[in-house]
Amino acid sequence: MEPTFELTAVYATNIFGIVLLAVLMAGNIWRFREKGAENAYLQLLLLFTFCTCVLDPIAYTADGRLGTLARVVVYGGNDLLYLTNMFSCFFWLLFLAEHLNYRFSIAHRNILGFTIILGLVLVILNNFVPIIFDVSANNVYTRRYFWIYTIIDYGFLLDSLIIYFICKHKGGPLKSFPIWIFFFPIIAGTVAQSLFYGISAISSCTAIAIAGVFSSIHGERVYRDKLTNVYNFAYLPILGREYKKKKNLHVTGILVNINGFKNINQNYGRVIGNKVLIKLAKVLNRAVGELGIIVRYSSDELLAFINTTNEMAVSMCITRIRSSINEINTFSNSFKVTTCICSQSYDNSKSMDDFIDEITRSMQEEKTSYYTQLQYNRRDSE
């Protein structure tokens, strides 16, 4: 049986993808040394797409060739291709959710877990019962219920799109990511390869999509704090300009200051001090979720912007922050981390500098009240 594909075209598209991903790996080798869930998901997305680009031409080459080795390659290659495509979509979903600080519900997590397990089980079963694809006596690959994986892959992509719009709805101007940079190439490749067998487009199109994501992340890195990975002070003017464009703006700033942070650094070292800051940033990210973003305003102050001025919503957010502060007190029994917290509605008729001045004055009042109360407590205990 003559193959229904052109090997030269398969090699060309996948070699393009391999070269592009190899360049991305070489240019971002520093990223592989960094920790964090977002970075790990991005690395896994890159890795599985690279594997797809390598496996695709191998599976196509063995298709229709006689011999036991060719049969093993056709089965194994296509098994892995279904899985690498699925995991590429899955880790894109996790990366986007982490980048936008989206909080998965338990039901959502269970559905994602079930889907991944289903994909793994079907691939294993297919080696005994041809469910997804079949291989003839002449080692020719033929599709059967392959659309199950098309639904899974599209499902992950659709889920990521829903997450994006949920975050945009809740976070408003605070949540943004050029999602179409990823979506346009990968959807085009997935549609082409799903409809027309013999067109090897998914892997190379995904490589293009990942290149776009890396470019966006690299540009955003200028405005990220290296220690905590939240936004840095340089991002505040950007926010201020964005807020000026919004007519009906409903944003509240929540400033969190660590009491006695200088003493923690002096008495226990900067390593411990840095761990406290990293943990505090995680606490704030979890408390704020998709509702806003976190900015490291100074060495010991983090500023949360949330897309609401509703007093109850702001109060609940502050309550979540306060209730999670105890999680930071796990580094030493010798000290206890405490914080002062204040909030201020953002008025876009004023500048960002004016807002910072106002919320800083509120923080000074909070700090004065805190230390006054601390002195009273010490006198009472004497």
N, C-alpha and C positions, 0 to 999 in steps of 0.2 A: 504493500500500500504506500503510495507516494505521500510524503508529508504535506500538510496544508499550511506550512509556514516557510519562511525564508530565513535560513540560519544566519546569513550575513546581516540582515536587519536586526535579528535578535541579539547578535554579538555587538553590533554597533550601539544600540540603545543602552544595553547593559554596561558596556565598557564606559560609555559616557557617564552613566550613573556611578560606577565604581571610581572613576577618576574624580568626579565632583565630590563624592563623599570622602575619598582619601585626602583631597585638598582641605576639606572641612576639618577632618581629624587632625591633620598636620598643623593647620592654622589655629586650632582650638585645643591643642594638647594640654595647655595650662588648665583648661576647664575640667579635665579628667582628674585633676588632683584636688579639686574643690568638693566639699561635702554638701549635703542638702538634697531633699527629695526632688526639687525642681530640676536640679542639675543631673541627678541620677536618671530621671525619666527621659530627659533630653538625650543623654548618652545611650540609653537603651533603644530609643527611637532611631538614633543614628546607626546603632549596631545591627538591629534587625533589618533595617532597610539595606544596609551594606550586604548582609547575608542573602537577602532576596536578589540583589544584583548579581551576586556570585552564583547562586543556585539556579537562577532562571536559565542561563545559557547551557548549564550542565544538563538540566532536565530535558531541554529541547534537543540537545545533541544526541542523547541516548534514545530519544523517542523513535520507534520504528526499527531500531537496530536489533539484530538477533543476539542471543546469548544470555546466560544467567546474570552476568555482571550488568549488562544493559538493563535487564528487568529490575534488578535491585536499585539501580540508579533512577529509573523512571518512577518506581514506587516511592523510594526514599526522597528523591528530589521534589516530587510533587507534594508529598506529605509535608515536608518542611516548608515548601512555598506557601501552602495554605496557612501554616502556623505563623510564619514570619510576617506575612501580610496582615494577619489578624492581630499579632502583637504590636506591629507598627501602629495600627489604628488605636489600639488599646493604650499604648504609652503616650501617644499624642493626646488622647483624652485626659490622662492623668497629669501630663505636663501642663496642659491649658488650665485644668482645675487648680493645680498648685500655684500656677503663675497668677491667676485671678483670685486666689485665696478662697476658693469655693469649698464649702463644707458638705461632704457627702452624708446623706442620711443612711441609717442602718439598712433600710430596704434597698436603697440605691446600690450600696456596696454589695449586698447579697445578690442582686440581679447581675451586676458586673462579674462577680465571682462565679455564679452559675453559668454565665455565658462563656467565660474562659474555659471552665471545666468541660462544658458541652463541646466546645471546639476541639479540645484535646482528645476527648473520648471518641468523637466521630472519626478523627484521623487514625486513631489506633484500630477502631473497628473496621475501617475501610480496608485494612490490610487482609482481613478475613472475609468480609462481606462488602462487595462494591456498592457503597452508598454514595459517596461524593464523586468518585471517578473509578474507571475500570481500565485495566491494561489487557489487551488482547494477547493471543498466543504469539503474535509477531511483535509484541512489546509496543504496541501503539496505544497512546493515551487517549481515552474518550471521556467526555464529561457525562455525569449522571445528575445527581442532585447537588451540583456545585453551588447553586444559588443560595444554599443554606449559609455558606460562608460569605456570599455577597451580602446577605441580610445582616449577618454578624458585623462585617466590616462597615457597611453603611450605617448600621445601628450605632456603633461607636462614634462614627463621624457625626451622625445626627445628634447624638447625646452631647458631644462636645459643643455643637452649635447651640443647642438648648441651654447648656451651662453658660455659654458666652452671653446669650441674650438675657438670661436670668441675672447675671452679674451686672450687665449694662443697665437693666431695669432697676436693680436695687442700689447699685453703686453710682449710677448716673455718670457725670463727667469724670468721676474718680476711677472708673474702670474702663480701660481701653487696651486693645491689642489688635494689630492688623491681621485678623483671622483669615481674610481672603487670600493673603499671600500663601497660606498653606492650602486652603480649600480648593482654589481654582485648579492648580496642577494635579492634585491627587484625585479629585473627582473626575477630571478629564481622563486621567490614566485608568482609573477603576472602571469607568463606563466603557471605554474603548476595549479593554481586555475582557470585560464581562460579556460584551456583545459579540466580539469577534475573536474566536480562538485563533492563535497564531500571531497576534499582535502583542508584543511584549512591551507594555507601556507603563504599568503600575510602578515598577521599581524606579525607572528613570524619572518619572514625573514626581514620585515621592522624594527623590533626591533633590529635585529642583525646589520642591516645597520646603524641605528641611533647610536648604541654603537660604531661602527667604526668611525662615524663622530665626536662624543663626544671625543673619544680618540685622534683624529687628532687635534681638536680644543684645547684640553687641552695641548697637546704638543706644539702647536703654541703660546699658551698664555704666555710662558716664554719670547717671543720676542714681546709682545704687551705692549704699554704704557697704564697704568691703567686709566689715565685721559682721553686721547683723542681716545684710541683704535686703533691708528695707530701703526706702528712698532716702536720699541725703539732703542736706541743707540747700544744695544747688537746685533742687527740684522745686523749691517753694516759688521762685519767680515764674516758673513754667505754669504752676497751678494758678498763680495770681492772674496771669494773662488769660488762661482758659476761663476762669471765673468771671472775668470782665465781659466775656462774650455771652454769658448766660443771663437772661432776663429774670426768670423765676428760679433763682438759686436757693436751695434749701440745704445748707452744709453747716455742720457743727465741728469745731475743733476740740479735741480732748487732749490736754497736755498732762503727761505723766513724768514726775520728777522723782529720782531715787534719793531718799534722805541719807545724808552722810556718805555719799559715794566716794568722795575724796578719801575719807578715812578707810573705806574698804580697800582701795588701791594701795594706800600707805601701809596698812597693817597686814594685809593678806596677799598683796601682790596684784599686778595688773592681769595676770592670767585668770585669777578668780574674778576680778572686776569685769573682764571681758565675758566670762561665762555668765555672769549676772545679766549683762546687757543682752547677750544672745537669747537667754531664756526669757527675759522681759519682752523682747521683740516677738518671740513665738507666742507668748501669752496674749499680747495685744493683737497679733494677727488672727489668732483663734477667736478672741472676743469680738473683734470687728467683723471678721469673715468677709463675705462678698459685699458688705454694706459700705466699705471704704478702704483706705490705704493708711500706711504708717510711714512717718518721716522721722528720721533721727535728727532732731533739731540741734542738739548740742551733745557734749560727752555723756551726760547723765539724764538727758531729757528726750523723750519720744513723743511725737505729736501725731495723734490719730485724727484723720478727717473722715467723717461719716456723712452719708448723703441723706440727712434728715435734720430737721430742727424740732421734731416732736419731742417734748420734754420726757415723756414716758420711755420712748425708744432710746434717748440719750442716757437716761437714768439706768435703764436695763443694761446698756453697754458698759457703763461705769461699774455697775454691780458685778458684771461678769469679770471685769478686770480685777476688781478688789478680791473677789472670791478665788481668783487663780494666782494671786501673788504668793501664796504659801508654796506653790510649786517651785518658786525660785530658791526657797530656803532649803536646798538639798546639798549645798557645797561644803558647808561647815556648820558645826554646832556652836561655834564661837560668836557668830553674829546672826542677826535676823534682818532681812531686807524689808524696809517699809517704804511707802511712796506717798507723795502728795499728788492729788488729781484735781484738775479744774477744767471747766468747759466754757466755750464761748461761741455763739452763733457768728457765722461769717457774713459780713455785709459787703456785697460786691460793688457798692458805690464807693467803698474805700479801697485802699491798696493792701497788698499782702503785708507790707511793713506795718501798717496801722493795726492790722489784725494781730500780728505778732506782739506789738507793743501792748495791746489790750489784754491778751491772754497771759503775757508775761507778768503784767501787774496783778492779775488775778492769782497767778501762781505765787507771787511774793506775799500776798495776803494769806494764802493757804499755808505757806512755809512759816510765816510769823505765828499764825494760829497753832500750827503743829508744835513748834518749839516752845511756845508759851505753855501749852498744855503739858508738854513733856516735863518742863520745869516744875509745874504744879504737882504732877504725879510723883516726881522725885522727892519733893518736900513732904508730901503726904506719907511716903514710905519711910521717911527718916524718923 
